[in-house]
Amino acid sequence: MPPWLLGSLCCCVLAARAALGGGGGGSAGAEAAAAEEEEEKLIRVLVLLPQDDAYLFSLGRVRPAIEYAVRSLRESGAGLPPGYAFQLTYEDSACGNRALFSLVDMVALQRRRPDLLLGPVCEYAAAPVARLAAHWDVPMLSAGALAAGFGAKGGEYSHLTRVAPAYAKMGEMLLALFRHHQWSRATLLYSDSNPERSCYFAMEGVHVVFQEEAFHMAVHSFDESSRHLDLDDVVRTLQTGERVVIMCASGDTIRNIMLAAHRQGMTNGDYAFFNIELFNSSSYGNGSWRRGDKHDLEAKKAYSYLQTVTLLRTVKPEFEKFSLEVKSSVQKQGLHEDDYVNMFVEGFHDAILLYALALQEVLKFGFSKKDGEKIVQQTRNRTYEGIAGQVSIDANGDRYGDFSVIGMTDPEAGTQEVIGDYYGKQGRFEIRSNVKYPWNHGRLRLDESRVSEHTNNTPCKSCGLGESAVTGIVVGALLGAGLLMAFYFFRKKYRITIERRTRQEDCNMGKHRQLREDSIRSHFSAA
């Protein structure tokens, strides 16, 4: 082969090899860039809800609503920026520490940090997760964590946005109602029997709001699951308190309380009763008197003095379609009940929409899905269209609450209708026209300085200090002096022993402390 031909062939081979080598490098780089872009546009969502269907917010009930929202955003093409998609991971929170463990496992073991947390709902499960979300800069949206303690968003709960009205919002509604009636005294009565303590935290929210207004309150609780519960005794306790009674318990327990109150003569206009229906579900505070039993007639009379506070219900055409799809999905899992769509189901659907809106705003300013704090800021001070109507989030990251009051408008027929609505964002309470109240306003607006009429009002025979009182004071002073002397010698004798024990106990104290992180700060003085 001529030398010139051999040289030309070598040059061709080298050129081809260089071209192939360069093309391979470029392809690998392009693939890496594409993978990075795909990762940037994949929104990892960790859903932390209980598997147990005994909860109104179980995975089986809420999952269809979340997936409906994701599907709606994808099909509309306008909800998410081009190329972005949700990746949903569902974990059983068990309404406890398992929620925290699932989050830690995902980050520590799987090396994948979520971009969004949905849930938990239960207060004791949500508290540690919310603290870790703030530490890791992960937005946390929940239709739960409604206790008053989560309202402090300045520090450890900074990344929590609540897409359902917190209990304090219901307290604000009741405050508006009390102002309308010119009341400033109340008895709070609630059941504290279930592990999640829904009624306890609901009443705490009311208590916090009323306390800020210096309202006078009597607080009573009971365990409705106890075999020894005597509701007649509970009602007798109410007679020693205030005349306006706010209650939270199961529907059947509320009915039994009203029957007992009726039998004890408390449904004659001297008392006003309010029942809290939580979560738009008949499981808590079902306001219906009718059960089809022998007590129906008596219950109808008693319920003419009871009004029920519930979330305001609005219906859009799209809501009907949503309800049917959720109902169908839930029934396929073998769940058959009256309430397929409750506050939690609606709330988690709307949480997906809220996150999508906030993400769009953040991306406009050149940030990414990893800028959790920026996304959280965009969820606040925002009004948007949810599945059942307008959703408004305040500057603190809490949803405004719209509520209705249901009362009996026809005592003969036992008809119950909405008699008033409260609009949280405007702070406005609207009473329907021609509403007649069954109670005696004069009896309820009692002197604020009064002592309860039901306490022992027997007048004292002598308002001065009698001879026996003076003798008692002298004897008490001598006994007190003797006790002080005994304590001095006891302390001197055993001081060394006590100091030794103290040093030993200080070493072991850490073993017996309860961690602050495992509790929720409670403002409820009755706890």
C-alpha positions in Angstrom: 0.0 0.0 0.0 1.5 3.4 -0.9 2.6 5.4 2.0 0.3 8.3 1.2 -2.7 6.0 1.1 -1.8 4.5 4.5 -1.5 7.9 6.1 -4.9 9.0 4.7 -6.5 5.8 6.1 -5.0 6.4 9.6 -6.3 10.0 9.5 -9.8 8.8 8.7 -9.7 6.2 11.5 -8.6 8.8 14.0 -11.1 11.3 12.8 -13.9 8.7 13.1 -12.8 7.7 16.6 -12.7 11.3 17.7 -16.2 11.9 16.3 -17.6 8.8 18.0 -15.9 9.7 21.3 -17.1 13.2 21.2 -20.7 12.1 20.3 -20.8 9.7 23.2 -19.7 12.3 25.7 -22.3 14.8 24.4 -25.0 12.1 24.6 -24.1 11.3 28.2 -24.1 15.0 29.1 -27.5 15.5 27.5 -29.0 12.5 29.3 -27.7 13.9 32.6 -29.1 17.3 31.9 -32.5 15.7 31.0 -32.5 13.6 34.2 -31.7 16.7 36.2 -34.5 18.6 34.6 -36.9 15.7 35.2 -35.9 15.6 38.8 -36.4 19.3 39.1 -40.0 19.0 37.8 -41.0 16.0 39.8 -42.8 17.0 42.9 -42.5 14.3 45.6 -45.5 14.4 47.9 -45.5 12.4 51.2 -49.0 11.8 52.5 -49.2 11.0 56.2 -52.6 9.7 57.2 -53.9 6.7 59.2 -54.7 3.5 57.4 -57.4 2.7 60.0 -60.8 3.5 58.5 -62.1 4.3 62.0 -60.8 7.8 61.3 -62.7 10.3 59.2 -59.4 11.2 57.5 -58.1 7.7 56.8 -56.1 7.0 53.6 -59.0 5.1 52.1 -61.3 8.2 52.4 -58.8 11.0 51.5 -56.7 9.3 48.8 -59.4 9.5 46.1 -59.8 13.3 46.7 -56.0 13.9 46.4 -55.8 11.9 43.2 -58.9 13.7 41.8 -57.1 17.0 42.4 -53.9 15.8 40.8 -55.8 14.5 37.8 -57.8 17.7 37.4 -54.6 19.8 37.4 -53.0 17.5 34.8 -56.1 17.5 32.5 -56.6 21.3 32.7 -53.1 22.0 31.7 -53.2 25.3 33.6 -52.7 24.2 37.1 -49.0 23.2 37.0 -46.1 24.7 34.9 -45.3 22.6 31.8 -43.5 19.4 32.5 -44.2 19.3 36.2 -45.8 16.3 37.8 -46.8 14.9 41.2 -45.3 11.7 42.6 -47.5 10.6 45.5 -46.3 8.4 48.4 -48.8 7.2 51.0 -47.7 6.2 54.5 -49.7 5.1 57.5 -49.3 7.7 60.2 -51.3 5.6 62.7 -52.2 8.9 64.3 -48.9 8.8 66.2 -45.1 8.6 66.0 -45.2 6.5 62.9 -45.8 9.7 60.9 -42.5 11.1 62.1 -40.7 7.8 61.5 -42.0 7.6 57.9 -40.6 11.1 57.1 -37.2 10.3 58.7 -37.0 7.0 56.9 -37.7 8.6 53.5 -34.9 11.2 54.0 -32.3 9.1 55.9 -32.7 5.7 54.3 -34.1 6.4 50.8 -32.1 9.6 50.4 -35.2 11.4 49.0 -36.5 14.5 50.7 -40.2 15.2 50.0 -41.1 18.5 48.3 -44.5 18.6 50.1 -46.0 17.0 53.2 -49.8 16.4 53.3 -50.9 15.7 56.8 -50.8 14.5 59.5 -54.2 15.4 61.0 -53.9 14.2 64.6 -52.4 16.8 66.8 -49.9 14.5 68.6 -48.7 13.1 65.2 -48.5 16.5 63.5 -46.5 18.4 66.1 -43.1 16.6 65.6 -43.6 16.4 61.9 -44.2 20.1 61.7 -41.1 20.9 63.6 -39.0 18.7 61.3 -40.6 20.2 58.2 -39.6 23.7 59.4 -36.0 22.4 60.0 -35.8 20.8 56.6 -37.6 23.7 54.8 -40.4 21.5 53.5 -43.9 22.9 53.1 -46.5 21.1 55.2 -50.2 21.4 54.3 -52.9 19.8 56.4 -56.6 19.7 56.9 -55.9 18.9 60.5 -53.5 20.0 63.3 -56.4 22.3 64.3 -55.4 22.9 68.0 -54.7 26.4 69.2 -51.0 25.5 69.9 -50.3 25.3 66.1 -51.3 28.9 65.7 -47.9 30.1 66.7 -46.2 30.1 63.3 -43.2 32.2 64.2 -40.9 29.3 65.0 -41.3 25.6 65.1 -44.6 25.5 63.1 -43.5 28.1 60.5 -43.9 25.7 57.5 -47.5 24.6 58.4 -50.5 25.8 56.5 -53.9 24.7 57.6 -56.4 24.3 54.8 -59.3 23.6 57.2 -60.6 26.1 59.7 -58.7 25.8 63.0 -60.7 25.4 66.2 -59.8 29.0 67.2 -61.7 30.1 64.0 -64.8 28.4 65.4 -64.1 30.3 68.6 -64.2 33.6 66.7 -67.5 32.6 65.2 -69.0 31.9 68.6 -67.5 35.2 69.9 -69.5 37.0 67.1 -72.6 35.0 68.1 -72.2 36.0 71.7 -71.7 39.6 70.8 -74.9 39.5 68.7 -76.8 38.2 71.8 -74.8 40.4 74.2 -73.6 37.5 76.3 -70.3 37.2 78.1 -70.6 34.0 80.2 -70.6 30.4 79.1 -70.4 26.8 80.2 -68.1 24.6 78.1 -69.1 20.9 78.2 -67.2 18.3 76.2 -66.4 14.6 75.9 -62.7 13.7 76.3 -62.7 10.1 75.6 -61.1 9.4 72.2 -57.3 9.3 71.7 -57.2 12.2 69.2 -59.2 14.4 71.7 -61.1 16.3 69.1 -63.7 17.8 71.4 -61.0 18.8 73.9 -59.0 20.7 71.3 -62.2 22.2 69.9 -63.2 23.6 73.2 -59.6 24.8 73.8 -60.0 26.9 70.7 -63.2 28.4 72.0 -61.6 28.9 75.4 -58.6 30.8 74.1 -60.8 33.2 72.1 -63.2 33.8 75.0 -60.4 34.2 77.5 -58.9 37.0 75.4 -62.2 38.8 75.8 -62.3 38.2 79.5 -65.5 36.1 79.3 -66.4 34.1 82.4 -66.4 30.4 81.7 -67.2 27.2 83.6 -65.6 24.1 82.0 -66.7 20.5 82.5 -65.6 17.3 80.8 -66.7 13.7 80.8 -65.8 10.3 79.3 -68.7 9.2 77.2 -67.1 5.8 76.8 -67.3 5.1 80.5 -69.7 2.5 81.7 -70.3 4.6 84.8 -71.3 7.8 83.0 -74.4 9.3 84.5 -75.7 12.1 82.2 -78.2 13.2 84.8 -75.3 14.0 87.1 -73.6 15.8 84.2 -76.7 17.9 83.7 -77.0 18.7 87.4 -73.5 20.0 87.2 -74.6 22.3 84.4 -77.1 23.9 86.7 -74.3 25.2 88.9 -72.7 27.0 85.9 -73.7 29.5 83.3 -77.0 29.6 81.4 -75.4 29.5 77.9 -74.0 26.0 77.3 -71.7 25.0 74.5 -71.3 21.3 74.0 -69.1 18.9 72.0 -69.7 15.1 72.0 -71.1 12.4 69.7 -74.6 12.9 68.3 -76.2 10.3 70.5 -74.6 11.7 73.7 -75.8 15.2 72.8 -79.3 13.8 72.4 -79.2 12.1 75.8 -77.9 15.2 77.5 -80.8 17.2 76.0 -83.3 14.6 77.1 -81.8 14.8 80.7 -81.9 18.6 80.6 -85.5 18.5 79.4 -86.5 16.1 82.3 -84.8 18.4 84.8 -86.7 21.5 83.6 -83.9 23.2 81.8 -85.8 23.6 78.5 -88.1 26.4 79.5 -86.3 29.4 78.2 -83.8 29.8 81.1 -81.0 28.1 79.2 -79.6 28.2 75.7 -77.8 25.2 74.4 -75.3 25.1 71.5 -74.0 21.9 69.9 -70.7 21.8 67.9 -70.9 19.6 64.8 -67.2 18.9 63.9 -65.8 18.3 60.4 -69.2 18.4 58.6 -69.7 14.9 59.7 -72.6 13.3 61.6 -70.0 11.4 63.7 -69.5 14.5 66.0 -72.5 16.4 67.2 -75.2 15.2 64.7 -77.9 17.9 65.3 -80.8 15.7 64.4 -83.3 14.8 67.2 -85.0 12.0 65.3 -83.9 8.4 66.0 -87.2 6.5 65.4 -87.4 5.4 69.1 -89.8 6.1 71.9 -87.9 9.2 73.0 -88.4 11.1 69.7 -91.3 13.2 70.9 -89.5 14.2 74.0 -86.3 14.9 72.1 -88.1 17.1 69.6 -89.3 19.3 72.4 -85.8 19.4 74.0 -84.1 20.2 70.7 -86.2 23.4 70.2 -83.8 24.9 72.8 -80.7 23.5 71.0 -78.8 25.1 68.1 -76.1 23.4 66.1 -72.9 25.1 64.9 -71.5 23.6 61.7 -69.3 24.5 58.7 -71.2 26.5 56.1 -72.1 24.2 53.2 -71.8 25.5 49.6 -72.4 23.4 46.5 -71.0 23.9 43.1 -71.8 21.8 40.0 -68.2 20.5 40.1 -68.7 19.4 43.7 -71.4 17.0 42.7 -69.1 15.2 40.3 -66.3 15.2 42.9 -68.6 13.7 45.5 -69.8 10.9 43.2 -66.2 10.0 42.3 -65.1 9.9 45.9 -68.1 7.9 46.9 -67.5 5.4 44.2 -63.9 5.0 45.1 -64.6 4.6 48.8 -67.4 2.1 48.3 -65.0 -0.1 46.2 -63.0 -0.4 49.4 -66.0 -1.7 51.2 -66.8 1.4 53.1 -70.5 2.3 53.2 -71.6 5.3 55.3 -73.6 8.5 55.2 -70.7 11.0 54.9 -68.3 10.3 52.1 -67.2 13.9 51.7 -66.3 15.6 54.9 -64.1 18.6 55.9 -60.9 16.5 55.6 -61.7 15.1 52.2 -62.4 18.6 50.8 -59.4 20.1 52.6 -56.7 17.8 51.2 -58.1 18.2 47.7 -57.8 21.9 48.1 -54.3 21.6 49.5 -53.0 20.2 46.2 -54.6 23.2 44.4 -53.0 25.6 46.9 -49.6 24.2 46.5 -49.8 24.3 42.7 -50.7 28.0 42.9 -47.9 28.8 45.3 -45.3 26.9 43.2 -46.3 28.8 40.1 -45.7 32.1 41.9 -42.3 31.0 43.3 -41.1 29.9 39.8 -42.0 33.3 38.4 -39.5 34.9 40.7 -36.7 32.5 39.7 -36.9 30.1 42.7 -37.5 26.4 42.6 -39.5 23.7 44.4 -36.6 23.4 46.9 -37.3 26.9 48.3 -39.9 25.6 50.8 -40.1 28.9 52.8 -40.8 30.9 49.6 -43.6 28.4 48.7 -45.1 28.6 52.2 -45.1 32.4 52.0 -47.1 32.2 48.8 -49.8 30.0 50.4 -50.7 32.8 52.8 -52.9 35.8 52.3 -54.4 34.0 49.3 -58.0 33.4 48.1 -58.7 30.7 45.5 -61.5 28.5 44.3 -61.7 25.2 46.1 -63.8 22.1 45.3 -66.8 23.4 47.4 -66.3 27.2 47.1 -63.9 29.9 47.9 -61.0 29.2 50.2 -59.2 32.1 51.9 -56.0 31.6 53.9 -55.0 34.4 56.3 -51.5 35.9 56.9 -50.8 33.3 59.5 -51.4 30.4 57.2 -54.8 29.4 58.6 -58.0 29.1 56.6 -60.8 31.5 57.5 -63.8 29.6 58.7 -67.4 30.1 57.4 -70.0 28.6 59.7 -73.7 28.2 59.9 -76.1 28.0 62.9 -79.0 25.5 62.6 -82.0 25.8 64.8 -85.6 24.5 65.0 -87.8 26.8 63.0 -91.0 24.8 63.5 -91.3 23.2 66.9 -94.5 21.3 66.0 -93.0 19.6 63.0 -89.5 19.5 64.4 -88.1 21.2 61.3 -84.4 22.4 61.6 -83.0 25.0 59.2 -80.1 27.3 58.9 -80.9 30.5 60.9 -77.6 32.3 60.6 -74.3 32.4 58.7 -70.9 33.6 59.8 -68.3 34.7 57.2 -64.8 34.4 58.7 -62.8 36.6 56.3 -65.2 39.5 56.8 -65.9 38.7 60.4 -69.6 39.2 59.7 -72.5 37.3 61.3 -75.8 37.3 59.3 -79.0 36.2 61.0 -81.9 35.2 58.8 -85.0 37.3 58.9 -87.9 36.4 61.2 -85.9 34.2 63.5 -87.6 33.6 66.9 -85.4 32.5 69.7 -86.8 30.0 72.3 -84.9 31.3 75.3 -85.7 34.2 77.5 -83.1 37.0 76.8 -83.8 38.6 80.1 -83.0 35.5 82.0 -79.8 34.9 80.0 -78.5 38.5 80.3 -77.9 38.4 84.0 -75.8 40.7 86.1 -72.2 40.0 85.3 -71.2 40.2 88.9 -73.8 37.7 90.0 -73.1 34.5 91.9 -74.7 31.5 90.2 -78.3 31.1 91.4 -77.9 27.4 91.7 -75.2 27.6 94.4 -76.2 27.6 98.1 -77.6 31.1 98.7 -78.5 30.6 102.4 -77.9 33.9 104.1 -75.3 33.9 106.9 -76.6 34.4 110.4 -73.7 36.5 111.4 -71.4 38.4 109.1 -69.0 39.4 111.9 -66.3 37.4 113.7 -67.9 35.5 116.5 -66.2 34.2 119.7 -65.6 30.7 118.2 -63.9 32.3 115.2 -61.5 34.3 117.4 -60.7 31.2 119.4 -60.0 29.3 116.2 -57.6 31.9 115.0 -55.6 31.8 118.3 -55.4 28.0 118.3 -54.4 28.0 114.7 -51.6 30.5 115.3 -50.1 28.4 118.2 -50.3 25.2 116.1 -48.6 27.0 113.2 -45.7 28.1 115.4 -45.2 24.6 116.8 -45.1 23.2 113.3 -42.5 25.7 112.2 -40.2 24.8 115.2 -40.6 21.1 114.4 -39.8 21.7 110.8 -36.6 23.7 111.7 -35.1 20.8 113.8 -36.1 18.2 111.2 -34.5 20.2 108.4 -31.3 20.7 110.5 -31.0 17.0 111.4 -31.6 15.6 107.9 -30.0 18.3 105.8 -26.9 16.3 105.0 -28.9 13.2 104.0 -31.2 15.3 101.7 -28.2 16.9 100.0 -26.7 13.5 99.3 -30.0 12.2 97.9 -30.3 15.4 95.8 -26.9 14.9 94.1 -27.8 11.3 93.3 -31.2 12.3 91.9 -29.7 15.0 89.8 -27.7 12.3 88.0 -30.8 10.3 87.2 -33.2 13.1 86.5 -32.7 12.9 82.7 -34.1 9.4 82.7 -37.4 10.5 84.0 -38.0 13.8 82.0 -40.7 13.9 79.4 -39.4 15.4 76.2 -41.0 18.8 75.4 -41.0 17.9 71.7 -43.5 15.1 72.2 -46.3 17.4 73.4 -48.4 20.3 72.1 -48.5 23.5 74.0 -52.0 23.8 75.4 -53.6 27.0 76.4 -56.6 25.2 77.9 -56.7 26.1 81.6 -59.0 23.1 82.3 -56.6 20.6 81.0 
